[in-house]
């Protein structure tokens, strides 16, 4: 008898401005290995995220071992990714990349609280892939579409995650819709590849055309064991 493999958690496309406001996390069961979700302010759960942007800085911030921090910018803000010995492939990629470079990242949201009570949000990358400007542009267009759709469905009756977002955040989803529309306008006005001539390369088919909210955006199929 065949058994279906457990599916990997969907990776949500999200802009930095919304992701950085997603400081509330939750689980949907009491199992100690239950997946941890970040609550997006537009009313969606996210155990994994997929984003594309420009790696502008990288730094080894580790003390006893390598621990790489990357600063990745999209049209709306900045993502910070951290990779060390438990993310060897991502850490190796950060070590080897030379900013500026377009990169596609799949990873898990992580939050931590500072001494003053501020919640910071970052990404623990599962994969980092160098890509080209066309991949970045397609990601911006599709992520804007998804963001606008989430904002439009925010007031729908039965939208459980929107109800949670209203309870946990004092944030207007229209803010993220406006950011998405602005990103689209910037895309229309830009001249394409800002990094032309830097020699960056990438397989945009593996990281973008297969990377949607319905498919594992690391280029693999969606089979896998959900991680906590």
Buried (B, 14 or more C-beta within 10 A) or exposed (E): EEEEEEEBBBBBBBBBBBBBBBBBBBBEEEEEEEBBBBBBBBBBBBBBBBBBBBBEEBEBEBEEEBBBBBBBBBBBBBBBBBBBEEBEEBBBBBEEBEBBBBBBBBBBBBBEEEEEEEBEBBBBBBBBBBBBBBBBBBBBBBBBEBBBBBBEBBEEEEBEBBEBBBEBBEBEBEBBBBBBEBBBEEBEEEEEBEBEEEEBEBBBEBBBEBBBBEBBBBBBEBEBEEBE
